Amino acid sequence: MPVNRITVIVLDGVGIGALPDAAKYGDEKSNTLSNTAKAVGGLNLPNLEAFGLANAAGVEIQGISPVDKPLAAFGKSAEKSAGKDTTTGHWEIAGIILEHPFPVYPSGFPPEIIQPFEAAINRKVLWNKPASGTEIIAMLGEEHMRTGYPIVYTSADSVFQVAAHEEVIPLEELYEICRKARALLTGKHAVGRVIARPFIGTPGDFKRTKNRKDFSVKPPSKTVLNSIAESGMEVVGVGKITDIFAGEGITRSLKTADNIDGVNKIINLLKTPFQGLIFSNLVEFDMLFGHRNNPGGYAGALKAFDNRLPEIMAALGEDDILVITADHGCDPTTPGTDHTREYVPLLIYGKPVNVCCLGTRETFADLGATIADLLKIPPPPAGESFANRIVLTD
């Protein structure tokens, strides 16, 4: 059966068990899904369970059991690239494997970056160390308002973040400041993302706004997204996909306010006929709950997605395929707030799909190669297609 459109939903940070090299990253005890389930006394995800989520994980998940006849082809994928950040995971899905991780700055950015940055924006900066975004504006927001100096901070991720009050540094000026940072952060300092973090409010009551903007490093080579777009089909990025790929290979972009808004936009797209790829990221698992060590919130976000899964299934056309996967882990139960080096689920559903066990894929890039195979376009730089396993030809 021919495939006309593929929808990939990345459940950001939903890992299903430590990778063999997880100890190198301090993540040998990580298992986002299982550890979250234990922390909350079990998960209740009947629709993902019916898809075969526990079958894919291959380990005990409290509240979720393997099923005899899963609705989806199932397996799990290992990350072959070095690192465990969002950009690396998504790029690998699209066919790029990185030999070296993006740089991180646990002690802040060196003078060779900060000094020319301050000169370029004609302002000093505050902080220049790792920090929680909400905590740093509470701590330094008043000083920022008094001095006009932007707050520069990083995290365990490869990010250069700039926080500024919207009434002190207007949005467009903040975005231009971030563009100047992006131009400086090249070579060995090519961080994955420069992020504008605007906020509003008064001392003691500062709040980040929805006007965040990411300035990502461009992929080093073409991905499956480029091949789809160049073939004349659509590539619709939902959520932060366009930011992750710096717009490369994206024909249309839809921003989202939260996971549920993302699901709504996916369903609306599925009701609109077109050929190609819907590539979506649902960020709240990672951003709101994994990084903040909140297993209860994490479980609630999983349940909210599971509740909407039947609507997504119902919106699929006769020749549509749905893929549910992730980009890394973000175990809310382990020490620290960093991403975790884990396997990710691989669930593939649709009327054209032959339900089977896909085993353990050696790289996320196998998915990108499969997408290219199904849409009959040139393959991406890396990955081995399993299209002949999930779509049987007459």
Steps between C-alpha positions, in 0.01 A plus 500: 500500500647840408574753773404862436579672828694424817444668837785479749416600858807545719409466867785720619701324769298177523781245528447131571827380653870574531718449194806273532727807516279690749764475775724734300230762548420415862166352390539128567193493728277703271173369363259785456184298441556223756636726773215747455252213524656378824506850647126554447380148581441400140405661169157478339555526124251261338542627145880496499480161672281374214755634251764280666696749711598237756585259218732767357666572835564132571511571874252512785298821507269528799145537372579418135516140378612344173206407277459189289374686194641855496342750264837639387829370376729536800864521596753733651784710362849569630671833457820460304610863512710632784292703743144498627350835411191593302678616187718190479200268543286669236786531253571129540135416433537698177817319398802680649727324750736726695842372607546770763245646741412868495711701749369567849619761749462389864721792610349759267625634169868594467627858449568425133121481455366742762733792425422526127133439578490793742678714242254397228191589708662801675390372842648302785334170593384359830574153646657288220460168681257205494164577657132419512319745275228581750741528793747725320242762409374499857856552623629749243189646339504815713870565432436444129222760506726748680805453277352393166753216488361174355524182707713236328479145629531140384397155626605139467390532135703665226326835524584871526195660657429872523228620737366855485192688619282595204470859628876536543623331184218483240444166330651589164810637670528183711471289186773706332721452807450124462583516129830665591569223752419239237750661260773478766426144612668304223774240469581339834244731662214410265233442765184326390271795574507866593171571678327832561320481836280810543312564822262754650383609844641674804754396765362204689255421220697444179354262240647369176288570193405295194736709284795264536694464177771245415792565267636156415818393330430374148531127426840416346343323202167434336244294688197301396303822550692667219441205270126501566472875438715485186276227361206742509329357809427687822697487823293658777683565826277509809638643823873572515594289196578802282728641770683167540579483128556877460221490242692263270265272305182646658230619260252609767528562874239504776599619847327348802409630845513159670460126437124514457528787254753288312260206488221729376721630221602147400135392478408805292788430262395138462156620392660705220611295199865535398796274434816489706599518868354645818790521747392603848655544842300492823735673741326508837610153619859624490469874561244514780543167677822313414728798555311594815508153660122475504392139435138576591480772237681274254246223553217748458641623169530142374138435598384819326670389177365146532147639534537678165660213311166356374420837338833496319437144385152591373639792298745282305424443134507165321861552393627682811754362746546619859835468678540558874857528626728722712830687475670403831401432859437750779448287809326712766603261780880506465738753662546817300278647232688405183382287209574129536672269252226248416332286240184654355173329402417434136128445436361504144128490428270534200293304253803433276706368794590136549508452877828339596788519745769738371745399772774738608607741228868596511428865431213749497601558137331175397173691531612772260620240250164324528309824443703565187435145377126525559474837324725376217765770527882488533617367838660721769874476582455224760258230606366166380141487377254252650222601257477149359418375852211737571342544157453181305477523121273280293 
